[in-house]
Amino acid sequence: MPKGTVMTTLDNRPATVDWAARPVPDSPDAWLARAREVREVLAVGAAARDRAGQTPYDEIALLKNSGLVTLLGPVAHGGGGQEWPTAYRVVREIAAADGSVGQLLGYHYLWNWAARLVGTPEQIEAVEADAARNRWFFGGAVNPRDTDVRIRDEGDHIVFNGRKSFSTGSKVSDVTVLEGVLDGTDTHVFAIVPSDQPGITFHDDWDNFGQRLTESGGVTITEVSVPWAGAAGFVGKTFQPRVYNTLNVPTIQLVFVSFYLGIARGALETAAGYTRTESRSWLHGGYERAVDEPYVLDLYGDLASKLWAVEALADQVAQEGLALHRDAWHVTERQRGEHEVRVAALKARATDVALEVTSRVLEGTGARSTTTELGLDRFWRNVRTHTLHDPVAYKRREVGAHLLRDELPQPTWYS
């Protein structure tokens, strides 16, 4: 099989896509077109894959072979050379077909970017070159509410030991971003290590009702050794801080927003297609077709209007954050804080709209649409599962405190 050709067996439906025979995307629009092609492949059998809950090896192979995993990487090493606004929109496209794969891709972009977030210039260059050249897929064992991964200093190396409750990407990842606390200090250290090694044990215990294919179960880390040179952002065993290091929260929250909105769009478009072709009008309504029912038209018009508004806000906030990413070494605390407030506002609205769209579309499809085979419930289950990541009320509080008291959120793992 030629390099760049992927044979997928998504839901036992083979699909051959010869990406190598096509030009490499070289603009945001071209990459979005590529993402839409991948979305079409992923949409086939998505409900069946959700029911099966199998490890998404084929889906990750599709992301790799399509080149989407290299989107943020340097062109010189085979990457896409794109920036975060494009990455967010790509995640939305993929999540519209499969929310789990959208989350996996979004998290991959985050961990791929982690070197740029906290690394030294030399570390950034090395990691991004290797990641793009080898088409690494990233996972991450970085749950900030788990503090039981400890790091032992052994001279030229540091050694990780402990457990994390969540490790999104786990078995489908090539490399994993580890995070732990250096013994005797409150200093957190990040390092990138191979996922397939004896010291990392993935527990296959992710058994939630939504985002079922994200491989987000627990992980045990046993005597994983990393050279001090691989500790992100450390020089001579001392971390080199900058404000940009704290941009992890607004960036990850924008990734969350991206797959929430993608899932909502997938629900809306799937439901609308069903309503056009399968839904029956109410026998006492006086209309022959469901698409002529006034309440059905009102429902879809209401949901689409709300979704379009939040998508537009998401694009705008992404563009506002672009200046911070482009001038990473000079971001000020105020710039960072004001951006976080805007992201908090967006996260609140995206959560509400995604939950509303994914639950209310069933009003427009009817009782026959609740079959397990169609699986319309998966959209709501996926959004509901991940929107519990952190309380949206605290996002609204950030916005209110800034508006009324000119307060900026203090950087934490969640703000």
Sequence and secondary structure as in RCSB ss.txt:
>XXXX:A:sequence
MPKGTVMTTLDNRPATVDWAARPVPDSPDAWLARAREVREVLAVGAAARDRAGQTPYDEIALLKNSGLVTLLGPV
AHGGGGQEWPTAYRVVREIAAADGSVGQLLGYHYLWNWAARLVGTPEQIEAVEADAARNRWFFGGAVNPRDTDVR
IRDEGDHIVFNGRKSFSTGSKVSDVTVLEGVLDGTDTHVFAIVPSDQPGITFHDDWDNFGQRLTESGGVTITEVS
VPWAGAAGFVGKTFQPRVYNTLNVPTIQLVFVSFYLGIARGALETAAGYTRTESRSWLHGGYERAVDEPYVLDLY
GDLASKLWAVEALADQVAQEGLALHRDAWHVTERQRGEHEVRVAALKARATDVALEVTSRVLEGTGARSTTTELG
LDRFWRNVRTHTLHDPVAYKRREVGAHLLRDELPQPTWYS
>XXXX:A:secstr
  TTEEEEEETTEEEEEEGGGS    SHHHHHHHHHHHHHHHHTTHHHHHHHT   HHHHHHHHHTTGGGTTS G
GGT     HHHHHHHHHHHHHH HHHHHHHHHHHHHHHHHHHH  HHHHHHHHHHHHHHT  EEEE  TT    E
EEEETTEEEEEEEES  TTGGG SEEEEEEEETTS  EEEEEEESSSTTEEE      SSSTTS    EEEEEEE
EEGGGSTTEETTEE   GGGGGHHHHHHHHHHHHHHHHHHHHHHHHHHHHHHT    TTTT SSGGG HHHHHHH
HHHHHHHHHHHHHHHHHHHHHHHHHHTGGG  HHHHHHHHHHHHHHHHHHHHHHHHHHHHHHHHH GGGG TTT 
THHHHHHHHHHTTSS HHHHHHHHHHHHHH       S  
